[in-house]
Amino acid sequence: MYASRTTQFIVGIFAILGIIALAILSLSLGKVAILPSPGYTLYALFDNISGLKTSDQVQLAGVQIGKVVDIGLQKERAKIAMRINEGVQIDADSIAAIKTSGIIGDKYVSIQLGPSDQILKDGDTIRQTQSAFVLEDAIGQLINSSGSGSSSGNGESPKSTAPDKDAKPAIPAPKK
């Protein structure tokens, strides 16, 4: 009627192994790292990072070289921290730009190397940045600019310059 101690022990071992397997699976699917990957951290300041989030990719020449590990504010600008893989060298004249995969895809940080021989170290900041292109802002500017192409700018329709046949001639003002 009752299971023997050996059977209970074996079932307990399988239950513990199952829980460990689920934990490993959930951490890997959630892209959560228990230990930080070997490498170093670089920072960059942007005016607009629209849609960028932690764990997004950092790419160099289309190859993933790291990921975004932290996002915050510093003096009204967005400050991001990037964990760069060990062995990848970024020079001091590099440009960090926020790009989009496809038209409305995920955001990522693209790094273009510069001509400098000075290599950035752990904790350094990339000085040259290009903020994200915001599609909504571009569409808003397009709509606003297309509405003002033929109007006078004050919301009224343009006035005709042709003389009105029923209009009385203008009386000149008296001279002083």
PLY file of the C-alpha trace (Angstrom):
ply
format ascii 1.0
element vertex 176
property float x
property float y
property float z
element edge 175
property int vertex1
property int vertex2
end_header
0.00 0.00 0.00
2.76 2.46 0.88
5.79 3.03 -1.36
9.10 1.80 -0.08
11.83 4.20 0.97
13.80 3.43 -2.18
10.85 4.33 -4.42
10.26 7.57 -2.49
13.95 8.46 -2.80
13.98 7.86 -6.59
10.78 9.90 -7.09
12.29 12.71 -4.99
15.48 12.73 -7.11
13.43 12.92 -10.33
11.31 15.76 -8.89
14.42 17.74 -7.94
15.98 17.14 -11.39
12.72 18.28 -13.02
12.67 21.51 -10.99
16.32 22.21 -11.87
15.61 21.58 -15.58
12.64 23.98 -15.50
14.74 26.65 -13.79
17.51 26.34 -16.39
14.97 26.43 -19.23
13.20 29.51 -17.87
16.49 31.37 -17.35
17.70 30.57 -20.86
14.38 31.48 -22.51
14.17 34.67 -20.48
17.76 35.53 -21.46
18.65 36.05 -17.80
22.32 35.61 -17.02
23.23 34.46 -13.53
26.88 35.37 -13.96
27.91 38.34 -16.12
29.59 37.43 -19.37
33.32 38.14 -19.57
33.92 41.55 -21.04
33.76 45.22 -20.14
31.18 47.98 -19.83
30.96 51.08 -22.03
28.53 53.98 -21.70
26.87 56.30 -24.21
24.56 59.32 -23.92
21.66 59.80 -26.37
19.00 62.48 -26.87
16.39 59.82 -27.69
16.55 56.02 -27.35
12.90 55.45 -28.33
12.11 51.77 -27.83
15.57 50.54 -26.78
15.47 48.26 -23.74
17.85 46.28 -21.60
19.12 43.02 -23.13
18.91 44.46 -26.67
21.89 43.72 -28.90
25.02 45.78 -29.47
26.40 45.15 -32.97
29.58 45.91 -34.86
29.46 45.33 -38.63
26.20 43.38 -38.16
27.73 40.96 -35.64
26.52 40.88 -32.03
29.37 41.98 -29.75
27.41 42.63 -26.57
24.14 43.76 -25.10
22.52 46.71 -23.35
22.64 46.07 -19.59
21.25 49.30 -18.11
19.29 52.40 -19.14
18.99 55.57 -17.09
18.98 59.37 -17.21
21.91 61.74 -16.84
21.27 65.48 -17.13
18.13 65.09 -19.29
19.81 62.63 -21.66
19.43 58.87 -21.84
22.50 57.03 -20.57
22.92 53.41 -21.60
25.42 50.88 -20.32
26.61 48.25 -22.81
28.39 45.03 -21.88
30.94 44.40 -24.65
32.29 40.86 -25.14
35.86 40.12 -24.14
38.35 40.54 -26.99
36.34 43.20 -28.89
38.13 46.54 -29.02
36.25 49.80 -29.51
38.28 52.93 -30.28
37.72 56.42 -28.85
36.38 57.88 -32.13
33.67 55.25 -32.56
30.05 56.24 -33.19
27.17 54.56 -31.35
23.82 54.76 -33.16
20.41 53.34 -32.32
19.04 51.39 -35.27
15.94 49.34 -35.99
15.79 45.83 -37.42
13.43 46.31 -40.38
10.71 48.96 -40.44
9.15 48.32 -37.04
11.49 45.69 -35.64
13.54 45.57 -32.46
16.01 48.32 -31.65
19.73 47.72 -31.24
22.92 49.74 -30.79
25.18 49.80 -33.82
28.81 50.78 -33.34
30.94 52.12 -36.17
34.66 52.19 -35.52
36.63 55.38 -35.99
40.22 56.08 -37.01
41.63 56.49 -33.49
44.36 54.29 -32.05
43.15 54.94 -28.50
41.09 51.96 -27.24
38.22 52.48 -24.78
38.51 50.68 -21.45
35.99 49.47 -18.89
33.84 52.39 -17.70
34.68 54.74 -20.61
32.03 56.64 -22.60
31.50 56.68 -26.35
31.37 60.41 -27.12
29.76 60.40 -30.58
26.17 59.14 -30.74
23.19 59.20 -33.09
19.74 59.00 -31.55
16.94 56.72 -32.67
14.81 57.53 -35.70
11.23 57.87 -34.48
8.77 56.96 -37.23
5.85 58.66 -35.48
7.72 61.98 -35.34
8.62 61.76 -39.02
5.01 61.05 -40.01
3.83 63.97 -37.86
6.29 66.33 -39.54
5.23 65.08 -42.97
1.56 65.68 -42.18
2.23 69.15 -40.76
4.42 70.21 -43.68
2.05 68.92 -46.38
-0.84 70.95 -44.99
1.07 74.26 -45.22
2.33 73.94 -48.81
-0.36 76.05 -50.56
-2.04 77.95 -47.74
-1.14 81.27 -46.19
-0.11 79.56 -42.96
-2.97 80.95 -40.85
-5.53 78.27 -41.70
-7.37 80.46 -44.26
-7.59 79.67 -47.93
-5.44 81.82 -50.21
-7.08 85.04 -51.45
-7.62 85.64 -55.12
-5.69 88.50 -56.71
-8.14 88.93 -59.57
-10.24 92.13 -59.34
-13.86 91.74 -58.29
-16.22 93.30 -60.88
-18.66 94.50 -58.21
-15.98 96.06 -56.02
-15.74 99.86 -55.74
-12.41 101.48 -56.56
-10.19 102.19 -53.60
-10.13 105.81 -52.46
-6.63 107.09 -51.90
-5.85 108.47 -48.46
-5.56 112.27 -48.25
-2.03 113.66 -48.39
-0.73 115.71 -45.50
0 1
1 2
2 3
3 4
4 5
5 6
6 7
7 8
8 9
9 10
10 11
11 12
12 13
13 14
14 15
15 16
16 17
17 18
18 19
19 20
20 21
21 22
22 23
23 24
24 25
25 26
26 27
27 28
28 29
29 30
30 31
31 32
32 33
33 34
34 35
35 36
36 37
37 38
38 39
39 40
40 41
41 42
42 43
43 44
44 45
45 46
46 47
47 48
48 49
49 50
50 51
51 52
52 53
53 54
54 55
55 56
56 57
57 58
58 59
59 60
60 61
61 62
62 63
63 64
64 65
65 66
66 67
67 68
68 69
69 70
70 71
71 72
72 73
73 74
74 75
75 76
76 77
77 78
78 79
79 80
80 81
81 82
82 83
83 84
84 85
85 86
86 87
87 88
88 89
89 90
90 91
91 92
92 93
93 94
94 95
95 96
96 97
97 98
98 99
99 100
100 101
101 102
102 103
103 104
104 105
105 106
106 107
107 108
108 109
109 110
110 111
111 112
112 113
113 114
114 115
115 116
116 117
117 118
118 119
119 120
120 121
121 122
122 123
123 124
124 125
125 126
126 127
127 128
128 129
129 130
130 131
131 132
132 133
133 134
134 135
135 136
136 137
137 138
138 139
139 140
140 141
141 142
142 143
143 144
144 145
145 146
146 147
147 148
148 149
149 150
150 151
151 152
152 153
153 154
154 155
155 156
156 157
157 158
158 159
159 160
160 161
161 162
162 163
163 164
164 165
165 166
166 167
167 168
168 169
169 170
170 171
171 172
172 173
173 174
174 175
